[in-house]
Amino acid sequence: MATIATASALPAGLAAQQTPGRPAGAAASTAPLQLVNIDDAADAQPEFFSPQQFATLTRLSDLLVPKIGELPGALDAGAPAFLDFLIGESPERDQVVYTAGLDALNFAAATRFDNSFADVDESQANELLAALREPWSPEPSTDPLVVFLHRAKADVRTAVVNTQAWAVASAAQGGGGRRRRGAGQYWTTVE
Amino acid sequence: MAEYDVIIVGSGASGGMAAHTLTQKGIKCLMLEAGPLPDFEKDIERRNVWDLPYRGFGKPGRLPHVFQANEFNANRWASEKQNPYTHPKDKPFNWVRVRLVGGKSLFWARMSFRLSDYEFKAKDHDGFGENWPINYADLKPYYDRVEPIFRVTGRMEGFPQLPDGKFIEDRSPYSGAATRFKEAAERRNIPVTKIRRSTGDGRLASSLNLLLPDAVATGNLKIVTHAIAREVTTDPNTGLANGVSFVDARSGRDMHAKARVVVLGASCLESTRLLLNSGVANSSGALGHYLCDQFYITRSVHAVVPEAMNGQAPRGLMGGGGYIPRFTNLKPGKPEKNYLRGYALDFATGNTPDAKLFPSYGEQLQKDIEAHRGAGVSFTMMGEALPRYENHVRISDSTVDAWGIPSLHVEASYGENEINMAKDGINTIGEVCEDAGFRVLSKTPKWFPFGYSIHEVGTCRMGDDPKKSVLNKWNQAHDVKNLFVVDGSSFVTAGTQNPTITIMALAMRASDYLSEEMRSGNL
């Protein structure tokens, strides 16, 4: 089922249905209204992270989930802008994981390479993500940067995998098995 | 207004079983359910995750204590805003509630394992805590009657710590990976069997479809929805219960219903909260205490079957799973381990390990996931938390729910015994995996918060001694003889087994006794 897009997306769709100059007496189309997914219709407006934090998150997202073959990457999926919204809506302790982590990542880039994380070269960026190449441990790290990197690794991936583009590309590759990826039983509001 | 024979608070596994048993004996019952009647046709629809407003993450902060909630099912859990509770910051407690006709029995995992005398007579075995006032033989006839109603599948094994039941025999074969694990485990005297599961009508195994329809059909059951119980009311002259006051959730109207007997099956902590708010049945001081459950570590061990890597698994190697009943400290005398009692596990084969377990990101992570797809074997550990006086609930000093009813404050944590048990469990299972030729990817002894298993029991425990317990061996309050509590709050110990089938056997047994007492004029 499609989502009803908000106002920014509707006029174009409605305009197409209301073509002027229809001959008098001609039957109106009876085709069901096709609605558009909001993310396919308009751009989210980031507003939570600072411009520098957002630039850092954008670069990091691209490194965590790059475009691989037909599979969309984090930038195709609009993951940074979506996370800006999600984290902006989240409890403060989650916001701090992100803001402190992004600042720490940028600080590390400045200290080590005299550059912003958004602008370091690829090998420098990968050096700054060394913690993600360490074997997994059940002990949570006490380093805010490491905590953030693990959190971002999970969140960016989810923000990409849960898009229609990923579902389509993944199904084309035979991924996800027989179950159609991304659909589920939704409980509507119970009175 | 009519006076009922019995008011039953709650419509889930315990309240439903009480209604099922009592109405068939001709007893007129009124059931109070805090939530509405679910409609599976109307309330559920298929949606795509990308059409959900939070892209599957769920609305942040909406259900902070319900780890089972996701953006698809968020609407079915009781609202934490309307139904707040408190806990110390350093002692998180997940109180997971469903307010619908059928209660949590609508959504349980349906695992159906009997307790044994290792639980009922736990104190005799290791000296800790108290025995239950009943033994396995007392409850066996009721398990025998409950299992056919719920159509439990399982394998007859003859394990003393996990008694066999009236099963629909599970003849399904073990997969190759499950067989390898089972054989490696048995070489260490660790038993493995099939999951024992209530199948119900195939789709649903709930009070809603298996208990309440029969009860209503007798003509002896009336169900009121949106009824938020406030207090059990008592006659000031006799001290006996005479009804229940409640709030109509839709209008906020205060209501009261009268009955000769009150039966609570509102869930472990809701029944205890109701009693605490009513100021009854607590001459022992035990009410609210001895809260216990099983600590849960989902994916406590995650291993990989090398032959299943890169999509190379031959047919029949992966799939299915099994159950490992408690196997430690079963011999009488000094415990063989540095902890008391034990743990059970269920395992599944053929899954894909979580991305967090791979030391990679970007393109390499995608390769790692693809290589391990369907090759995983994971174990959920379920360890018995000891019943301790200090793990307790009490009425909050300051917090009330949306209807002005005082909320609970929950204070519970795990201790040394559980820590040692968790460490031993992951190491033991890790070794068995290696024996089976699996590669161990991760071992974690870190549990989710207390309550996460939704197996909270205790706080209104049974016992022969009225100074140490709230209920007698018939789930009847020592202090108020026409008041019964038939849910998990009556447990003395948690055991390692999922509690629901035992809750229903206890509710049926208590209801049989109650109907006999009413017939003979004692109540």
Interface residues (C-beta under 8 A of the other chain):
Chain A: M1 A2 T3 N37 D39 L63 L64 V65 P66 I68 L71 F82 L86 E89 S90 P91 D94 L129 L132 R133 E134 P135 W136 P138 H150 K153 A154 D155 R157 T158 A159 N162 T163 Q164 A167 G175 G182 A183 G184 Q185 Y186 W187 T188 T189 V190 E191
Chain B: G35 P36 P38 K42 D43 I44 E45 R46 R47 N48 V49 W50 D51 L52 P53 Y54 R55 G56 F57 K59 P60 G61 P64 F72 N73 A74 N75 R76 L100 A355 K356 L357 F358 P359 S360 Y361 G362 E363 L365 Q366 E370 R373 S442 K443 T444 P445 K446
